Every structure is written in C-alpha cells, then in structure tokens.
Amino acid sequence: MQVFDNFFSKDLHENVWHKLRESEKWILSYRGLWHLNHLEDDSFFSDKLLKEIHKKLPHLKNYEFRRIYANGQTACQVGNPHTDDGNLTLLYYPNLEWQVEYQGHLSFFDERDELKNVVEFRPNRAVLFPAHKKHWGQAPDRSLPKGMIRISLAYKFDVPH
C-alpha cells in the first residue's frame, strides 16, 4: 500500500471535486451508498486525469485501466469490508475540506480478517493498493455537516494479458 498526499495540483484537485460533486448521475446503490458509474466514458477522467496519474505514478502505464467510478457516503452510511476486482486499485479523495473527527477513514485487514492499517481520509490524498487486499471505507461520523459527502474516486487497473 502506498499513500500520496497533495496528489494533484490545487486547480486540478478543485476541478475533480466540482466535476464529481455537480454530476447529476449519482445513484443510491443496492448497498445503500452513493455511486457514480462509468466515469471511464468521460474523457476528463479517462484521458486528462489518467495522464496526470501516469505522470505521478509512471509504473501504472504498464497496466490497463478496467474502470473508473466514484463512491459517496453521507453521515452514518456504512459500507462493507470487501476486496476489489482487477490487480490494483487507486483511490483518490477529492473533497476540498475534511476534519479528522468526521472519520470516514480507509481500513485494511490482514489474512485473518484483523484490522491491520488505517489510512486517514484527507483531501487530495491518493492510496494505491493491491485489489485483493480486504478494505473498508468507514462511514463518516454523524458530526459531518448536513450536505457534506465523503467521496472516493476509484481507478481499477489490470495487468495486460
């Protein structure tokens, strides 16, 4: 697992946030979390942002991206521990503001399903990890102000065949 702070420039960070936050395509998924699907069909995410990711993490050029989507959680919306599809997952946190007491951190588990690591949810942070690692985006606390949402932008990568 690798953690990268200040992943994008200030302007790009703000652009990502506004593009996601203002989208009218958010749906409430069957798991009870907000979801924004098929971002690979939007050239902002599949071309512009992917090029910036490759500049920051050039080794990802050796992988094919499988899909791009965003998850959203408001106060007390609880997800489940899970593994991802693909070989690598890059999560990016586009929120412009966040306080540690809002929680919503990313937890990782070991082979015995014991909590191993916790990565603090922090604006403009990216986390790269093997997709088979069980993880969980914890729910934001009830202290999260009304109208705020915890967003994670996910890029799924595969080893080319």
Disulfide bonds with the S-S distance in Angstrom:
none
